[in-house]
Amino acid sequence: MYIRRCASAGWKLLRDAFFVYVTLLKVLIPALLVVKGLEWLGAIEWLGEMLSPLMGWLGLPDAMGVVWAATLLTNIFTGLVVFFEVAGDTSLSVAQVTVLGVLMLVGHSLPVEGAVAKRAGVPWWVTVALRLGGALVLGGILHWIYSTGGLLQETAEIAWRPTAAPEGVLAWGVSQLRTLAMVYLIILALMVLLAVLRHLGLERLIHLALTPLLRVLGIGRSAANTTVIGFTLGLSYGAGLLIRDVDAGVMSRRDSFLAICFLGLCHSVIEDTLLILLLGADLTGVLWARLLFACLVIAVLSRWPDGWRPARWGRARV
């Protein structure tokens, strides 16, 4: 009987993980194709030219505009590769690298992550405004603090240089297939972990520990698990489980909206933050300042009159 219950529970986890995975695939595959099409059309160079004037306002060389453009349209890793291509032997201070890192951490992978957020109930215009605006505001605040106080003006020491990915459609396709296959394994592992925590009674403790923060953010306890997952591992993983909970009626649209907005500003704090730190950025700016900024923005947003109502933001299919 015990073996039969374990087998039934295992099968249910596999099935649930597959359904979450398929939901994400319907969003990720078209978004990845759009990103590749934009690259072929030269959208990165065009967007880089548009962003270049803003770089001076943030105390960065104009060439950093194309770095942020590549990050916005693709991902942080590609942005790092472009950084070393355009920066050459140019020396940047720790303050400059930190400001650039904040731009990349808050505003990256917009076509893919914006599509995932749209499926979770956050309209495109909200995602773009929140992440582009948030990146510029936080970057501007940090630049003002560093320049006014003469802080972090020493030359940044780069600890690692990424190698460019193989070129060609075939190499790109193989790389994406590997990534998509890994997504299922990660989703399955997360769902197994959540089931174990629930069985051991630890899930309740996590909710209790996060209650003060969630109360400040105006997010219900039902979003605690997905918020933690997205915060540590990435928006797509957290959003995938969040979509499942909303479809099952476990989470409200309001909590879904606020959680995704929070994760848009601050997610994947382990992997992405480490990548930026390898450029010589300051941890306080790229992690703690980003987390504080995200908490403040979502706390204000959750208390905006009628602002949380999905109908007022543009109803998305959830």
C-alpha angles and dihedrals in degrees: 000000000000092000090049092052091048091049090049092049091047092051091049091053092050091049095046092047090050092052091050089047093051090049090054093044090058087060103033101050097054090043092052091050090050091051092052091048091052090052091053091049092054095247092146093059092044093049090045090058090050092051098043096087090056092057093069090054087056094047094253132125114263090244089069088073091078090047091057091042091056090048093048094052099036124010143292094269092057089046090056092051090051090046092061091044095054101029095056109166093342111134118221127192123241088252092055094047090048092052091047089047091054090052090052096044096049097035114042141115092015098164093053101034092039090056090050091049090049090055089050092054107270114119120232095247091055092051093048094045094045098047101036092040093042092050093050095045095047092042090050092049093050092046090052092049094047096044095043094048096037089236129162093003095144118108113274116244113222113217100184141019119205121225118235117256117250113274126235136071094265094053090046092050093049091049092051093048090053091049093049091048090052090051091064093049092050092048090050091048091050093050091048089050092050090049091051092048090049092049092050093046092242094119090072091052090052090052091049092049092051096043096095092051094043090049090054090049092047091237122138122241090249088075095053097099097046092043091054092047094049092043093054104030109021147292096264094057094045092045092049092058091039091056089052092052093047092049089050092050093243093118131040124236089243093057090044091053095048094043093052092047090052092048090048089063098038123020141128089030093170106051100027094044092051091052091055093044088058087065089061099262123155116257094218092060101041097042117017097034090047092050093047091047092050092049092050094047094048093043089056093043093051090055096046109120108266088338095127095059109111092215091061093052097045116281114255126197107259 
